[in-house]
Amino acid sequence: MQAKYISYRDTNAFSSVVLDYLDRKPELTDFYRYTPDNAGLSEAIVKRNFRGSRELLVRMLKKQYLPEREILPAVSSNIASLADDRTFTVTTGHQLNIFTGPLYFIYKIVTAINLAAQLKREHPEYNFVPVYWMATEDHDFEEINHLQIEDRKLTWNKSQAKGATGRMGTADIEEVLTAYKGFLGIGENGLKLAEIVEKAYALHRKLSDATRSLVNALFGKYGLVCLDADESELKQQFAEVVFQDITGEHSFRNISRSNEALEELGYKPQVNPREINFFYMLDELRERIVREGELFKVVNTEISFTAAELREELNKHPERFSPNVVMRPLYQELVLPNLAYIGGGAEVVYWLQLKSNFEHYGVDFPVLLLRNSALVIDRRDETRMHLMGINYKDLFADTETIKNNWVKTHVPLQLALPDEQLAISWIFEQIKLSAFKIDKTLSVSADTAKTRTLKMLENLEKKMLRAEKRKHTTSLAQIEKLKERLFPGSGLQERVVNIAPMYIAYGESFIEGLIATFKPLDREFTVLFA
C-alpha cells in the first residue's frame, strides 16, 4: 500500500475542539496534563504513579485468555511483562461490535500497536503493551448488533437483549453469522476470515469471549492484549471511589465545572454527567442508580440501599457496580499502568472534560491521543481519479464543490467574471462620487445599485456554470459515484465500511499495510492507495 497524508483540518471532518487540541491551542491546556507528542509521553513515563496491583492484573488476564487455549507468544510475553514496574500500557477501547463493526475499530487498535512499538524503539529500557479495553459493560445492544456490508445491513436479532453486552450469549447469532460468511465468499481470503469469525462466535458462549477471540486472531501476533474489566477483583480496587462518588456526587460537580469552562471558550461538551454516574448490574440487568432522599435506588427495580448498605454491597459484590461513560476512564487508569489513551474525535472531547475529576481522586491523567484515521482507495477508483484529474485532497470537499471545480478546471471557457466585477465596482464608485456631489443622500442609492448589479452578475456566473455542467453529465455522474463509494452517506468511509471487503481483497496484507503506514504522533489523516 502507498500512503499519502492530509492534515485533519483539511478533511473538514473533525470538530473545532479536536483540531484546536491537536494544534495545542493555549486555551485548552487546563484540560489535559501531557502534550500529545514525544515530549509528553517521555514526561508521562517518568511521572506515572500506578496505584493498582500488577500481580492481580496479570492473573486476571491469564484467566481470561484460558478459553483461547493457545496464547500467541507475543501476547503471552506482554502479559507477563505487566508484572514489571518498567512496563506501561497504551490503551484504546471500544464496544463489542459484531464482526468488528466499522473500520475505525480496526484503526484504533492499529494506532495502539504502532504507538507501543514506537515507544519501545525510543525507550528500550521500558516495555510498552498495546491494550484493547473491551467495553463489555455497555448495555446498548442496538449500537453493536449490526453492520453494513456494501448496500446490505446485517443485524443480529436477539429476543432477550438485557444487561451488559459482554455477558450476552452468542447461541442465537448463527443466522447473522451465516449471512456474514456468505458475503465473504469462497476466495482464499474470504474463507480465512470466515474461519476466524466461525471460531470466535460459534465456539464461545459469551460475546466478550467471542470478541476477544476475533481480535486475538487478527492482532495477537502484534502482542495486543484484550482486557475485560468486568471482574470482581479488579473492581475491588475501584470500590472506594465508587462509594465516594455515589454518596458525594463529586464527578457531577467536577465535570460540570469543566463543561462550563469549555462552553465559555466556545466548545460544545461531548457528554453530560449525572448526579450519580454508576449502574447496578446483574446478569440481565444494568440500571442507573439514583438518590431519593436518604436512599440510593436502582431505577426500574425494587432494589435500594442506605449509605451503610451501599458500602456493604460494594465490599461483598463490587462487580455489581458499573461505571458510566464519565467514570469508566477513571476505572481504567486505576486498573492499568497506562501512559496513553487513544480515542476517536468524540472520545478526545469527553476525556478533556474529565481531567479535574482525575485530579480530585488523585489518579494520573494519561496522554490523550487521537487515533489514526484513513481512507482506502482501491486501484479502480485510483484509475478513475487519474483519468478525471482529481487529486486525493480534492475528495474531502463536498460533492458539488468537487463538481464545480472539475468543470472550471476542464472547460476552456471563462465561467467566472472577476474582471467584470472589478470593472463594475470601479464604475459605481465613480457614479457614487458624482451623485455625492449633487446630493449626499444619493450615495446610498449608488451603493444599493452597485450591490444589486454585482448580485445579478453573480447569478449570471451560476447560470453559466449550470449550463456548462449540463454538457458534462456523464463525468459529473462519475464524480458523484466516486464520492459516494469513498464517503458513503457523505461521511468518512471508516465509520460505515466493515473490514470484510478489505480482507477479501487484500487478506492479512491489509492490516500489515495499516501497521506499516499509520503514524500515531504525526497528526495527519492517512489516504491509502491499495
VEXGUZA-248729 format. One record per residue (C-alpha): x negated, z, y negated; residue in one letter. Coordinates in steps of 0.25 Angstrom, whole numbers, plus 2048, in hexadecimal, padded with zeros to 3 digits. Layout:
BEGIN
[r [X Z Y] "A"]
...
END
This chain:
BEGIN
[r [800 800 800] "M"]
[r [7FC 7FD 7F2] "Q"]
[r [7FF 807 7E7] "A"]
[r [801 806 7D9] "K"]
[r [805 811 7CF] "Y"]
[r [80E 813 7C3] "I"]
[r [810 81F 7BA] "S"]
[r [81C 827 7BD] "Y"]
[r [821 826 7AF] "R"]
[r [821 817 7B0] "D"]
[r [82A 817 7BD] "T"]
[r [836 81C 7B4] "N"]
[r [83A 825 7C0] "A"]
[r [835 833 7BC] "F"]
[r [83B 83E 7B3] "S"]
[r [834 841 7A6] "S"]
[r [831 84F 7AB] "V"]
[r [829 84A 7B7] "V"]
[r [822 83F 7AE] "L"]
[r [81E 84A 7A4] "D"]
[r [819 853 7AF] "Y"]
[r [810 848 7B5] "L"]
[r [80B 845 7A7] "D"]
[r [809 854 7A5] "R"]
[r [811 856 798] "K"]
[r [80D 863 792] "P"]
[r [81B 868 790] "E"]
[r [81D 869 79F] "L"]
[r [810 871 7A2] "T"]
[r [818 87E 7A3] "D"]
[r [820 879 7AF] "F"]
[r [814 877 7B8] "Y"]
[r [807 87E 7BC] "R"]
[r [7FE 874 7C0] "Y"]
[r [7FC 866 7BB] "T"]
[r [7FF 85B 7C6] "P"]
[r [7F1 856 7C7] "D"]
[r [7E4 859 7CE] "N"]
[r [7E1 864 7C4] "A"]
[r [7EE 86B 7C6] "G"]
[r [7EC 86A 7D5] "L"]
[r [7DE 86F 7D4] "S"]
[r [7E3 87B 7CC] "E"]
[r [7EE 87E 7D6] "A"]
[r [7E4 87F 7E1] "I"]
[r [7DD 88A 7DA] "V"]
[r [7E9 891 7D5] "K"]
[r [7F3 890 7E1] "R"]
[r [7F7 89E 7E5] "N"]
[r [7FF 89D 7F2] "F"]
[r [807 8A9 7F6] "R"]
[r [80D 8A4 803] "G"]
[r [808 8A6 811] "S"]
[r [7FF 89B 817] "R"]
[r [800 8A1 825] "E"]
[r [80F 8A0 824] "L"]
[r [80F 892 81E] "L"]
[r [806 88D 82A] "V"]
[r [80E 894 834] "R"]
[r [81C 88E 82F] "M"]
[r [816 880 82E] "L"]
[r [811 881 83D] "K"]
[r [81E 886 841] "K"]
[r [826 87B 83A] "Q"]
[r [81D 870 840] "Y"]
[r [81F 874 84E] "L"]
[r [82A 86B 851] "P"]
[r [821 85F 84E] "E"]
[r [819 863 85A] "R"]
[r [80D 85B 856] "E"]
[r [808 85F 847] "I"]
[r [7FF 854 842] "L"]
[r [7F0 859 83F] "P"]
[r [7F1 857 830] "A"]
[r [7FE 85F 82F] "V"]
[r [7F8 86A 839] "S"]
[r [7EB 86B 831] "S"]
[r [7F3 86C 824] "N"]
[r [7FC 877 829] "I"]
[r [7F0 87F 82E] "A"]
[r [7E9 87D 821] "S"]
[r [7F4 884 819] "L"]
[r [7EF 891 81F] "A"]
[r [7E2 88F 816] "D"]
[r [7E2 894 808] "D"]
[r [7DC 888 803] "R"]
[r [7E7 87F 808] "T"]
[r [7F2 87B 7FE] "F"]
[r [7FF 873 800] "T"]
[r [804 867 7F8] "V"]
[r [813 866 7F9] "T"]
[r [81F 85D 7F8] "T"]
[r [82D 860 7FC] "G"]
[r [83A 858 7FF] "H"]
[r [847 859 806] "Q"]
[r [849 855 815] "L"]
[r [84E 847 812] "N"]
[r [851 840 81F] "I"]
[r [846 836 823] "F"]
[r [83E 83A 817] "T"]
[r [849 835 80D] "G"]
[r [843 82D 801] "P"]
[r [835 829 800] "L"]
[r [832 833 7F5] "Y"]
[r [832 83D 801] "F"]
[r [826 836 807] "I"]
[r [81F 835 7F9] "Y"]
[r [820 844 7F7] "K"]
[r [819 846 804] "I"]
[r [80E 83C 802] "V"]
[r [80B 841 7F4] "T"]
[r [809 84F 7FA] "A"]
[r [800 84A 805] "I"]
[r [7F8 842 7FB] "N"]
[r [7F6 84D 7F1] "L"]
[r [7F1 857 7FC] "A"]
[r [7E7 84C 801] "A"]
[r [7E2 84A 7F3] "Q"]
[r [7E1 859 7F0] "L"]
[r [7D9 85B 7FD] "K"]
[r [7CF 850 7F8] "R"]
[r [7CD 857 7EB] "E"]
[r [7CD 865 7F0] "H"]
[r [7C7 864 7FE] "P"]
[r [7C5 873 7FF] "E"]
[r [7D4 875 800] "Y"]
[r [7DF 870 809] "N"]
[r [7EC 869 804] "F"]
[r [7F8 867 80D] "V"]
[r [804 85E 809] "P"]
[r [811 865 80C] "V"]
[r [81F 85F 80D] "Y"]
[r [828 86B 809] "W"]
[r [835 868 811] "M"]
[r [841 86B 809] "A"]
[r [849 870 815] "T"]
[r [851 87A 80E] "E"]
[r [858 86F 805] "D"]
[r [867 86E 809] "H"]
[r [86B 861 802] "D"]
[r [86D 859 80F] "F"]
[r [873 84D 807] "E"]
[r [866 84B 800] "E"]
[r [85E 849 80C] "I"]
[r [867 843 817] "N"]
[r [866 835 813] "H"]
[r [85C 82A 80F] "L"]
[r [85D 81B 80A] "Q"]
[r [857 810 813] "I"]
[r [858 803 80B] "E"]
[r [867 802 807] "D"]
[r [86C 80B 812] "R"]
[r [86E 81A 811] "K"]
[r [86B 823 81D] "L"]
[r [872 830 81E] "T"]
[r [871 83C 827] "W"]
[r [87F 841 828] "N"]
[r [87F 84F 82C] "K"]
[r [88C 857 82F] "S"]
[r [886 864 82D] "Q"]
[r [87C 864 821] "A"]
[r [87B 872 81D] "K"]
[r [870 87B 819] "G"]
[r [861 877 817] "A"]
[r [85E 869 81B] "T"]
[r [851 86D 823] "G"]
[r [859 875 82C] "R"]
[r [863 86A 82F] "M"]
[r [863 864 83D] "G"]
[r [860 855 840] "T"]
[r [869 853 84C] "A"]
[r [872 84A 845] "D"]
[r [868 842 83E] "I"]
[r [868 837 849] "E"]
[r [871 82D 842] "E"]
[r [869 82C 835] "V"]
[r [85C 82D 83D] "L"]
[r [861 821 845] "T"]
[r [864 819 839] "A"]
[r [857 81C 832] "Y"]
[r [84F 818 83F] "K"]
[r [858 80B 83F] "G"]
[r [853 807 831] "F"]
[r [844 80A 836] "L"]
[r [846 7FE 840] "G"]
[r [83D 7FA 84B] "I"]
[r [830 7F7 844] "G"]
[r [824 7FF 847] "E"]
[r [824 808 83A] "N"]
[r [833 80A 83B] "G"]
[r [832 80E 849] "L"]
[r [827 818 846] "K"]
[r [82F 81F 83A] "L"]
[r [83C 81F 844] "A"]
[r [834 827 84E] "E"]
[r [82F 831 843] "I"]
[r [83D 833 83E] "V"]
[r [843 834 84C] "E"]
[r [839 83E 850] "K"]
[r [83B 846 843] "A"]
[r [84B 847 843] "Y"]
[r [84E 845 852] "A"]
[r [844 84F 857] "L"]
[r [846 85A 84C] "H"]
[r [853 863 84B] "R"]
[r [851 867 83C] "K"]
[r [850 85E 830] "L"]
[r [844 866 82B] "S"]
[r [83C 863 839] "D"]
[r [840 855 839] "A"]
[r [83B 853 82B] "T"]
[r [82E 859 82E] "R"]
[r [82C 851 83A] "S"]
[r [82F 844 832] "L"]
[r [826 848 826] "V"]
[r [81B 84C 830] "N"]
[r [81B 83F 837] "A"]
[r [81A 837 82A] "L"]
[r [810 841 823] "F"]
[r [80A 84A 82E] "G"]
[r [7FD 842 82F] "K"]
[r [7FA 845 820] "Y"]
[r [7FB 854 822] "G"]
[r [809 856 81B] "L"]
[r [80F 864 81F] "V"]
[r [81E 866 81F] "C"]
[r [823 873 81B] "L"]
[r [832 879 81D] "D"]
[r [832 885 815] "A"]
[r [840 88A 81B] "D"]
[r [839 895 823] "E"]
[r [83C 8A4 822] "S"]
[r [82D 8A8 822] "E"]
[r [82A 89E 817] "L"]
[r [836 8A3 80F] "K"]
[r [832 8B2 811] "Q"]
[r [827 8AF 807] "Q"]
[r [831 8AA 7FD] "F"]
[r [83B 8B5 7FF] "A"]
[r [837 8BE 7F3] "E"]
[r [838 8B2 7EA] "V"]
[r [846 8AF 7EF] "V"]
[r [84B 8BD 7ED] "F"]
[r [845 8BE 7DF] "Q"]
[r [84B 8B1 7DB] "D"]
[r [859 8B3 7E1] "I"]
[r [85A 8C0 7DB] "T"]
[r [853 8BE 7CE] "G"]
[r [856 8AF 7CB] "E"]
[r [848 8AD 7C6] "H"]
[r [847 89E 7C9] "S"]
[r [854 89B 7C2] "F"]
[r [84F 8A1 7B5] "R"]
[r [841 89B 7B6] "N"]
[r [845 88D 7BA] "I"]
[r [850 88D 7AF] "S"]
[r [846 890 7A5] "R"]
[r [83D 885 7A9] "S"]
[r [848 87B 7A9] "N"]
[r [84C 87F 79B] "E"]
[r [83D 87D 797] "A"]
[r [83D 86F 79E] "L"]
[r [84A 86B 797] "E"]
[r [845 86F 789] "E"]
[r [83A 865 78C] "L"]
[r [844 85A 78F] "G"]
[r [843 85B 79E] "Y"]
[r [84E 85C 7A8] "K"]
[r [84C 866 7B3] "P"]
[r [84E 861 7C1] "Q"]
[r [855 86E 7C7] "V"]
[r [85C 87A 7C2] "N"]
[r [85A 888 7C8] "P"]
[r [865 890 7CD] "R"]
[r [866 89F 7CB] "E"]
[r [863 8A0 7DA] "I"]
[r [85A 895 7E0] "N"]
[r [85C 898 7EE] "F"]
[r [865 895 7FA] "F"]
[r [869 89D 806] "Y"]
[r [866 895 813] "M"]
[r [86A 895 821] "L"]
[r [86A 88A 82B] "D"]
[r [876 883 826] "E"]
[r [877 88A 818] "L"]
[r [86F 889 80B] "R"]
[r [877 88E 800] "E"]
[r [874 893 7F2] "R"]
[r [872 8A2 7EF] "I"]
[r [879 8A7 7E2] "V"]
[r [87B 8B4 7DB] "R"]
[r [888 8BA 7DA] "E"]
[r [887 8C8 7D3] "G"]
[r [87E 8D1 7DC] "E"]
[r [87F 8C7 7E8] "L"]
[r [878 8BB 7EC] "F"]
[r [881 8B1 7F3] "K"]
[r [87F 8A5 7FB] "V"]
[r [889 89B 7F6] "V"]
[r [894 895 800] "N"]
[r [892 8A1 809] "T"]
[r [895 8AF 80A] "E"]
[r [886 8B3 80A] "I"]
[r [882 8BD 7FF] "S"]
[r [877 8C7 7FC] "F"]
[r [874 8D2 7F3] "T"]
[r [865 8D3 7EE] "A"]
[r [861 8DC 7F9] "A"]
[r [868 8D4 804] "E"]
[r [861 8C7 7FE] "L"]
[r [853 8CD 7FF] "R"]
[r [856 8D2 80E] "E"]
[r [85B 8C4 811] "E"]
[r [84F 8BE 80B] "L"]
[r [846 8C7 813] "N"]
[r [84D 8C4 820] "K"]
[r [850 8B5 81E] "H"]
[r [848 8AF 813] "P"]
[r [84B 8A1 81A] "E"]
[r [859 8A2 815] "R"]
[r [856 8A1 806] "F"]
[r [853 893 802] "S"]
[r [84D 88F 7F4] "P"]
[r [854 884 7EC] "N"]
[r [84C 879 7E5] "V"]
[r [846 882 7DA] "V"]
[r [841 88D 7E3] "M"]
[r [83C 884 7EF] "R"]
[r [82F 881 7E7] "P"]
[r [82C 890 7E5] "L"]
[r [82E 892 7F4] "Y"]
[r [825 886 7F7] "Q"]
[r [81A 88B 7EF] "E"]
[r [81B 899 7F6] "L"]
[r [81A 893 804] "V"]
[r [80F 888 801] "L"]
[r [801 889 7FB] "P"]
[r [805 87E 7F3] "N"]
[r [7FE 876 7E8] "L"]
[r [807 86B 7E4] "A"]
[r [815 867 7E6] "Y"]
[r [819 858 7E6] "I"]
[r [827 854 7E2] "G"]
[r [82F 849 7DC] "G"]
[r [833 848 7CE] "G"]
[r [83F 851 7CF] "A"]
[r [837 85C 7D6] "E"]
[r [82C 85B 7CC] "V"]
[r [836 85F 7C1] "V"]
[r [83C 86A 7C8] "Y"]
[r [82F 870 7CC] "W"]
[r [82B 870 7BD] "L"]
[r [838 879 7BC] "Q"]
[r [832 883 7C5] "L"]
[r [825 888 7C0] "K"]
[r [82A 894 7B9] "S"]
[r [831 899 7C6] "N"]
[r [824 897 7CD] "F"]
[r [81D 8A0 7C3] "E"]
[r [828 8AB 7C4] "H"]
[r [826 8AC 7D3] "Y"]
[r [816 8AB 7D2] "G"]
[r [816 89F 7DA] "V"]
[r [80C 894 7D7] "D"]
[r [812 887 7D2] "F"]
[r [80B 87A 7D9] "P"]
[r [806 86E 7D3] "V"]
[r [812 865 7D1] "L"]
[r [811 856 7D4] "L"]
[r [81A 84A 7D4] "L"]
[r [81A 843 7E2] "R"]
[r [815 835 7E3] "N"]
[r [820 82A 7E1] "S"]
[r [81F 81C 7E6] "A"]
[r [826 80E 7E6] "L"]
[r [823 806 7F2] "V"]
[r [823 7F7 7F0] "I"]
[r [822 7EE 7FD] "D"]
[r [81C 7E0 7FD] "R"]
[r [829 7D9 7FC] "R"]
[r [82C 7E0 7EF] "D"]
[r [81E 7DF 7EA] "E"]
[r [81E 7D0 7EC] "T"]
[r [82B 7CF 7E4] "R"]
[r [825 7D7 7D9] "M"]
[r [819 7CE 7D9] "H"]
[r [821 7C1 7D8] "L"]
[r [82A 7C7 7CD] "M"]
[r [81F 7CC 7C5] "G"]
[r [824 7DB 7C6] "I"]
[r [81A 7E6 7C5] "N"]
[r [81C 7F3 7CD] "Y"]
[r [81C 7FA 7C0] "K"]
[r [828 7F2 7BB] "D"]
[r [830 7F7 7C7] "L"]
[r [832 804 7C1] "F"]
[r [83B 7FF 7B5] "A"]
[r [84A 7FD 7B7] "D"]
[r [84F 7F0 7BD] "T"]
[r [854 7EA 7B0] "E"]
[r [847 7ED 7A9] "T"]
[r [83F 7E6 7B4] "I"]
[r [848 7DA 7B4] "K"]
[r [847 7D9 7A5] "N"]
[r [838 7DA 7A5] "N"]
[r [837 7D0 7B0] "W"]
[r [840 7C6 7A8] "V"]
[r [838 7C8 79B] "K"]
[r [82B 7C6 7A3] "T"]
[r [82E 7BA 7AB] "H"]
[r [837 7B2 7A1] "V"]
[r [82F 7A9 798] "P"]
[r [839 7AB 78D] "L"]
[r [83A 7B4 781] "Q"]
[r [844 7BF 785] "L"]
[r [840 7C9 77B] "A"]
[r [841 7C7 76C] "L"]
[r [837 7D1 765] "P"]
[r [832 7C8 75B] "D"]
[r [840 7C4 757] "E"]
[r [843 7D3 756] "Q"]
[r [838 7D6 74D] "L"]
[r [83B 7CA 744] "A"]
[r [84A 7CF 743] "I"]
[r [845 7DD 73F] "S"]
[r [83C 7D7 734] "W"]
[r [847 7CE 72F] "I"]
[r [851 7DA 72E] "F"]
[r [846 7E3 727] "E"]
[r [845 7D8 71C] "Q"]
[r [855 7D8 71B] "I"]
[r [855 7E7 71B] "K"]
[r [84B 7E7 70F] "L"]
[r [853 7DC 707] "S"]
[r [860 7E4 70A] "A"]
[r [85A 7F1 705] "F"]
[r [856 7EB 6F8] "K"]
[r [865 7E7 6F6] "I"]
[r [86B 7F3 6FB] "D"]
[r [864 7FF 702] "K"]
[r [870 801 70B] "T"]
[r [86F 7F3 711] "L"]
[r [862 7F7 719] "S"]
[r [86B 7FE 723] "V"]
[r [873 7F1 725] "S"]
[r [866 7EA 727] "A"]
[r [861 7F3 732] "D"]
[r [86F 7F2 739] "T"]
[r [86E 7E3 739] "A"]
[r [860 7E4 73E] "K"]
[r [863 7ED 749] "T"]
[r [86F 7E4 74D] "R"]
[r [867 7D8 74D] "T"]
[r [85C 7DE 756] "L"]
[r [867 7E3 75F] "K"]
[r [86C 7D4 760] "M"]
[r [85E 7CF 763] "L"]
[r [85C 7DA 76E] "E"]
[r [869 7D6 774] "N"]
[r [865 7C7 774] "L"]
[r [858 7CB 77B] "E"]
[r [860 7D2 786] "K"]
[r [869 7C5 788] "K"]
[r [85D 7BC 789] "M"]
[r [857 7C6 794] "L"]
[r [864 7C6 79B] "R"]
[r [865 7B7 79A] "A"]
[r [857 7B5 7A0] "E"]
[r [859 7BF 7AB] "K"]
[r [865 7B7 7B0] "R"]
[r [85B 7AC 7B3] "K"]
[r [853 7B5 7BC] "H"]
[r [85E 7BB 7C4] "T"]
[r [856 7BA 7D1] "T"]
[r [849 7C0 7CC] "S"]
[r [851 7CB 7C6] "L"]
[r [859 7CE 7D2] "A"]
[r [84C 7CF 7DA] "Q"]
[r [847 7D9 7D0] "I"]
[r [854 7E1 7D2] "E"]
[r [852 7E1 7E1] "K"]
[r [843 7E5 7E0] "L"]
[r [847 7F1 7D7] "K"]
[r [852 7F6 7E0] "E"]
[r [849 7F5 7EC] "R"]
[r [83E 7FD 7E6] "L"]
[r [846 806 7DD] "F"]
[r [853 808 7E6] "P"]
[r [85F 80D 7DD] "G"]
[r [856 80C 7D1] "S"]
[r [84E 818 7D6] "G"]
[r [840 81A 7DC] "L"]
[r [83E 814 7EA] "Q"]
[r [839 821 7EF] "E"]
[r [846 828 7EC] "R"]
[r [84E 81F 7F5] "V"]
[r [846 818 800] "V"]
[r [842 81F 80D] "N"]
[r [835 81D 814] "I"]
[r [83B 815 81F] "A"]
[r [839 807 819] "P"]
[r [82B 80A 814] "M"]
[r [828 810 822] "Y"]
[r [82E 803 829] "I"]
[r [826 7FA 820] "A"]
[r [818 802 820] "Y"]
[r [818 80D 82A] "G"]
[r [80F 818 828] "E"]
[r [807 810 81E] "S"]
[r [812 813 814] "F"]
[r [80F 822 814] "I"]
[r [800 81E 815] "E"]
[r [802 816 809] "G"]
[r [808 821 801] "L"]
[r [7FD 82A 805] "I"]
[r [7F3 820 800] "A"]
[r [7F9 81D 7F3] "T"]
[r [800 82A 7ED] "F"]
[r [7F8 831 7E3] "K"]
[r [7FF 83F 7E1] "P"]
[r [7F8 842 7D4] "L"]
[r [7F8 835 7CD] "D"]
[r [806 836 7C7] "R"]
[r [809 827 7CA] "E"]
[r [815 821 7D1] "F"]
[r [810 818 7DD] "T"]
[r [814 80A 7E0] "V"]
[r [811 806 7EE] "L"]
[r [810 7F7 7F2] "F"]
[r [811 7F8 801] "A"]
END
